[in-house]
């Protein structure tokens, strides 16, 4: 399992776009903690949910 994420990266969950933009808080043993703008903090199992990194150029 290879992650291309670091704390601070902005991501979306393509399966739940209504969660909004999330910011990665931590990555520990395949669990990614993300603070989403519309639903708050979620712990994502990287084996089950694919996150997409977004560019924050604004």
C-alpha positions in Angstrom: 0.0 0.0 0.0 1.6 3.3 -1.1 0.2 6.7 -0.2 0.8 9.9 -2.1 -0.6 11.9 0.8 0.8 14.0 3.6 -0.9 15.8 6.5 -2.1 19.1 5.2 -3.0 17.8 1.7 -6.5 18.7 0.4 -8.6 15.8 -0.8 -12.1 14.8 -1.8 -13.9 11.4 -1.5 -15.3 10.8 -5.0 -17.9 8.4 -3.6 -19.2 11.1 -1.2 -18.6 14.4 -2.9 -21.2 16.1 -0.7 -18.7 15.7 2.2 -16.8 18.6 0.5 -13.1 19.3 0.6 -11.1 17.6 3.3 -7.7 18.3 4.8 -5.6 15.3 5.9 -4.8 15.5 9.6 -2.8 12.2 10.0 -1.9 8.9 8.4 -1.3 6.0 10.8 -1.2 2.3 9.6 -3.5 2.7 6.6 -6.0 4.9 8.5 -6.2 8.5 7.2 -7.9 11.1 9.4 -9.5 13.8 7.3 -11.4 16.9 8.4 -14.1 17.5 5.8 -15.8 20.9 5.5 -19.4 19.5 5.5 -19.2 16.4 7.7 -16.3 17.0 10.0 -13.6 14.5 11.0 -13.6 11.1 9.4 -11.2 8.2 9.7 -10.8 6.6 6.3 -9.6 3.1 5.8 -7.3 3.4 2.8 -8.0 -0.2 1.8 -11.8 0.5 1.4 -12.0 4.2 0.3 -10.0 6.0 -2.4 -9.3 9.6 -1.8 -8.4 12.0 -4.6 -5.9 14.8 -4.0 -6.9 18.2 -5.2 -4.7 21.1 -6.1 -5.0 24.1 -3.8 -3.8 26.9 -6.1 -6.1 29.6 -4.8 
